[in-house]
Amino acid sequence: FSQNVSGYENFRQATESGRVAHVVGTWAEDMPSRYDPASNRFTFAMRDDEGTVRQVVYAAPKPANFEDAEKVVVEGRVEGDHFAADRI
């Protein structure tokens, strides 16, 4: 597992590496977010430390106290135009 995941990255680094990454950033509150119970998917926009905003898709409900977090860390990989998060 440790060979597949590095330290914290931004979206550009995660895209370039193509591997599982931990990206740290903030929730882009000014952009839409939603939970779809039919597909059990929570989607939101996240801004990384370089200011890049990317859509994050998480195959689970929105985490408790998500709106109160100062920082968000997502673990997963870039898939096309979004970041597919396995964990938040």
N, C-alpha and C positions, 0 to 999 in steps of 0.2 A: 504494500500500500504506500509506503513512504517514497517509493520510486515514482509513483504516479502523481503525487501531489506535492507541489512546492510550497513556499511561504505565500504570503499575500501577494496578489497580482492585481493589475488593473485590467479593464476589458481588452485593451490592445494586446497586452502580453498574453492573456488567456486565448485570444483569437489566434495569435501567432504560434503559440505552443501546441494548440489542438488537444491538450490533455486536460484532465480534471484539474480545476483550479479553485482557489479560495479568493474571491474578489470582495474587497471591502469598499463600502461607500455609504451613501445616504439615500433614503427613499425620496424620490422626486415627487413631492406631494402635489405639485401643480399639474401633474399628468394623471390620466385615469388609472385606476386600479379596480380589480373586481375579482370576486370569487364566483365560479360557476359550479353549483352543486351537481349538475348533471354529469360533468366530466371530472369533478373533484380537482379543479385547477384554480390556483390563485395567480393572477398576473398583476404585475406592477412595474413601474419604471424606477430604475436605480441610477444614481450619478456616482461615478467612481472618483478617485482622488485627482484625476486629470481633468475632470469635468465632463467626461463622456457619459452620455445617457443611453442606456440600453434597456429593452424590455426583458423582464425576468419572468419565466414561467415555472411555477412550482406545483407539482402534482400532489397537492394536499391542501387542506384549509389554511387560511391566513393564521400565522402564529399569534398566540395571545400577546397582548401589549405591543403589537407591531408598530402602531402609531406612536408609541411613547419612546421607542428606541432612538438613541442619538446616532448610532451607526448600525449598518446592516452588513452581515457577512454571508455571502452565498457560496455554496460549494456545488460545483457541477462543471458544465462545459458549454462553450459556444456552439450553437446549432443554427446555422444560417443567420437569420436576422435577430435572433434572441439568445438569451442565456438560459439553458435548461438547468434549473437548480434541483439537486437531490436533497439539499439541506439548507435551512436558513437559520 
